[in-house]
Amino acid sequence: MASVILASASPRRSELLEQIGVRFSVQPAHIDETPRTAEMPGDYVERLAREKALAVAISFPGKLVLGSDTSVVLNAAILGKPSNEREAKAMLAKLSGTTHQVMTAIALAQGGHCETCLVTTQVTFRCLSDDEIAAYVATGEPMDKAGSYGIQGLGGIFVKELKGSYSAVVGLPLQETAALLASAGCPVWKHWPSSRESQS
């Protein structure tokens, strides 16, 4: 497989890439993540994924660079990472008993060329009590996560229903990521280890 670079410091994205057998290195991208005026949430996450991938690809010619971005969207408004515990509690209270969208975009860049894909998953929360919101925020888990929760962690108990890609909610849609790599000539399955012992 051609050398792949993950343009993200997210440990969750690294774990997901490892899960599907991709060998990669990590080179976080540093870009301005401020939404543009009147920018739609889907356009925003796709733009950030593309900008992350291209920002790193320019320094590593010939290598495949994977960029990704995830946003939690409620009633067309983006819920980013909370800046403090009060904001985290307010976000979780808004999500309580509602259905929101988790939009994750991925981008695969090589040189100046970049292919992107946007995956939207519908997530429904059950109603949350003030006490459990407070207990969850006190764990610190929500503080570095879009929408103030991690579905792969303690926050998973809040999810009543999910329609779409679970891995995209975690941070990287595996099926779409594998498809992008395959279209670039790097099908991940060709590099899976075999349990069969070699015959002499």
C-alpha positions as CSV (number, residue, x, y, z in Angstrom):
1,M,0.0,0.0,0.0
2,A,1.2,3.5,-0.8
3,S,2.2,5.5,2.2
4,V,-0.9,7.0,3.9
5,I,-0.8,10.0,6.2
6,L,-3.7,10.8,8.5
7,A,-4.1,14.6,8.8
8,S,-5.6,14.4,12.2
9,A,-4.5,14.0,15.8
10,S,-7.7,12.2,16.8
11,P,-6.9,8.9,18.6
12,R,-10.4,7.7,17.5
13,R,-9.6,8.1,13.8
14,S,-6.3,6.4,14.3
15,E,-8.0,3.5,16.0
16,L,-10.6,3.2,13.2
17,L,-7.9,3.2,10.5
18,E,-6.0,0.5,12.4
19,Q,-9.2,-1.5,12.6
20,I,-9.4,-1.9,8.8
21,G,-5.7,-2.7,8.4
22,V,-4.4,0.6,7.1
23,R,-0.7,1.3,7.7
24,F,-0.3,5.1,8.2
25,S,1.5,7.9,9.9
26,V,0.0,10.9,11.6
27,Q,0.6,14.5,10.6
28,P,-2.1,16.8,12.1
29,A,-3.2,19.7,9.9
30,H,-3.4,23.2,11.3
31,I,-6.1,25.2,9.5
32,D,-8.7,27.9,10.4
33,E,-11.9,26.1,11.3
34,T,-14.1,29.2,11.4
35,P,-17.4,28.6,9.5
36,R,-18.0,31.0,6.6
37,T,-21.0,33.4,6.6
38,A,-24.2,31.4,5.7
39,E,-22.1,28.2,5.1
40,M,-24.3,25.1,5.3
41,P,-23.1,22.5,7.8
42,G,-22.4,19.8,5.1
43,D,-20.4,22.3,3.0
44,Y,-18.5,23.3,6.1
45,V,-17.4,19.8,7.2
46,E,-16.5,18.8,3.6
47,R,-14.5,22.0,3.2
48,L,-12.5,21.4,6.4
49,A,-11.8,17.8,5.5
50,R,-10.5,18.9,2.1
51,E,-8.4,21.8,3.5
52,K,-6.8,19.5,6.1
53,A,-5.9,16.9,3.5
54,L,-4.5,19.4,1.1
55,A,-2.6,21.4,3.7
56,V,-0.6,18.3,4.6
57,A,-0.4,16.8,1.1
58,I,1.5,19.9,-0.2
59,S,4.4,18.9,2.1
60,F,4.4,15.2,1.2
61,P,4.3,14.9,-2.6
62,G,3.2,11.5,-3.9
63,K,1.7,10.4,-0.6
64,L,-1.9,9.8,0.1
65,V,-3.3,12.1,2.8
66,L,-6.6,11.5,4.5
67,G,-8.4,14.4,6.1
68,S,-11.6,14.3,8.0
69,D,-14.0,16.5,10.0
70,T,-17.1,15.8,12.1
71,S,-19.9,18.1,13.1
72,V,-23.0,17.5,15.2
73,V,-25.9,19.4,13.7
74,L,-29.2,20.2,15.4
75,N,-31.9,22.1,13.6
76,A,-29.3,23.2,11.0
77,A,-27.0,24.6,13.6
78,I,-23.5,23.2,14.2
79,L,-22.7,22.2,17.7
80,G,-19.0,22.3,18.1
81,K,-16.7,21.2,20.9
82,P,-17.8,22.8,24.2
83,S,-15.5,25.5,25.6
84,N,-16.5,24.8,29.2
85,E,-18.6,22.5,31.4
86,R,-21.6,24.9,31.3
87,E,-21.6,24.9,27.5
88,A,-21.3,21.1,27.5
89,K,-24.4,20.7,29.8
90,A,-26.4,23.1,27.6
91,M,-25.6,21.2,24.5
92,L,-26.5,17.9,26.0
93,A,-29.8,19.4,27.3
94,K,-30.6,20.5,23.7
95,L,-29.8,17.0,22.3
96,S,-32.0,15.3,25.0
97,G,-35.0,13.7,23.5
98,T,-34.3,14.9,20.0
99,T,-32.8,13.6,16.7
100,H,-29.7,15.3,15.4
101,Q,-27.4,14.7,12.4
102,V,-23.7,13.8,12.7
103,M,-22.0,14.9,9.5
104,T,-18.5,13.5,8.8
105,A,-16.6,14.3,5.7
106,I,-13.5,12.6,4.5
107,A,-11.0,13.7,1.9
108,L,-8.2,11.9,0.2
109,A,-5.5,14.1,-1.3
110,Q,-2.5,13.3,-3.4
111,G,-0.5,16.3,-4.6
112,G,-3.1,18.9,-5.6
113,H,-5.8,16.4,-6.4
114,C,-8.5,15.7,-3.8
115,E,-11.6,13.5,-3.6
116,T,-14.2,14.0,-0.9
117,C,-17.2,12.2,0.6
118,L,-19.8,13.4,3.1
119,V,-21.7,10.9,5.3
120,T,-24.7,12.0,7.4
121,T,-26.0,9.8,10.2
122,Q,-29.3,10.4,12.1
123,V,-28.8,10.0,15.9
124,T,-31.7,10.0,18.4
125,F,-31.1,10.6,22.1
126,R,-33.5,9.4,24.8
127,C,-34.5,12.0,27.3
128,L,-31.7,12.8,29.7
129,S,-32.0,13.9,33.3
130,D,-30.2,16.9,34.7
131,D,-28.3,14.6,37.1
132,E,-26.9,12.3,34.5
133,I,-25.9,15.2,32.3
134,A,-24.0,16.7,35.2
135,A,-22.4,13.3,36.0
136,Y,-21.4,12.8,32.4
137,V,-19.9,16.3,32.1
138,A,-18.0,15.7,35.4
139,T,-16.2,12.8,33.8
140,G,-14.6,15.1,31.3
141,E,-15.4,12.9,28.3
142,P,-17.5,15.6,26.5
143,M,-14.9,18.3,26.6
144,D,-13.0,17.4,23.3
145,K,-16.0,16.1,21.3
146,A,-18.3,17.8,18.8
147,G,-21.8,18.0,20.4
148,S,-20.3,17.2,23.8
149,Y,-20.6,13.4,23.6
150,G,-18.7,10.3,22.5
151,I,-20.8,7.5,21.2
152,Q,-17.9,5.1,21.6
153,G,-17.6,6.0,25.3
154,L,-19.9,6.6,28.3
155,G,-22.1,8.8,26.1
156,G,-23.2,5.7,24.2
157,I,-25.9,5.1,26.8
158,F,-27.7,8.2,25.6
159,V,-28.3,6.9,22.1
160,K,-31.8,5.5,21.5
161,E,-31.5,5.0,17.8
162,L,-29.0,5.4,15.0
163,K,-29.6,5.4,11.3
164,G,-26.5,5.4,9.2
165,S,-22.8,4.8,9.9
166,Y,-21.7,4.2,13.4
167,S,-18.0,4.6,12.6
168,A,-18.8,8.0,11.0
169,V,-20.3,9.2,14.3
170,V,-17.1,8.0,16.0
171,G,-15.1,10.1,13.5
172,L,-14.3,8.1,10.3
173,P,-16.8,6.3,8.0
174,L,-15.0,3.0,7.3
175,Q,-16.9,1.9,4.2
176,E,-16.4,5.2,2.5
177,T,-12.8,5.5,3.6
178,A,-12.0,2.1,2.2
179,A,-13.7,3.0,-1.1
180,L,-11.7,6.2,-1.4
181,L,-8.4,4.3,-0.8
182,A,-9.5,1.7,-3.3
183,S,-10.3,4.3,-6.0
184,A,-6.7,5.6,-5.4
185,G,-5.3,2.2,-6.2
186,C,-4.9,1.1,-2.5
187,P,-7.6,-1.4,-1.6
188,V,-7.1,-2.1,2.1
189,W,-8.1,-5.8,1.9
190,K,-5.0,-6.6,-0.2
191,H,-2.8,-5.9,2.8
192,W,-4.7,-7.9,5.4
193,P,-2.6,-10.6,7.1
194,S,-3.5,-14.2,6.4
195,S,-3.9,-16.8,9.2
196,R,-2.9,-19.6,6.8
197,E,0.6,-20.8,7.3
198,S,2.8,-20.7,4.3
199,Q,3.3,-24.1,2.7
200,S,6.8,-25.3,1.9
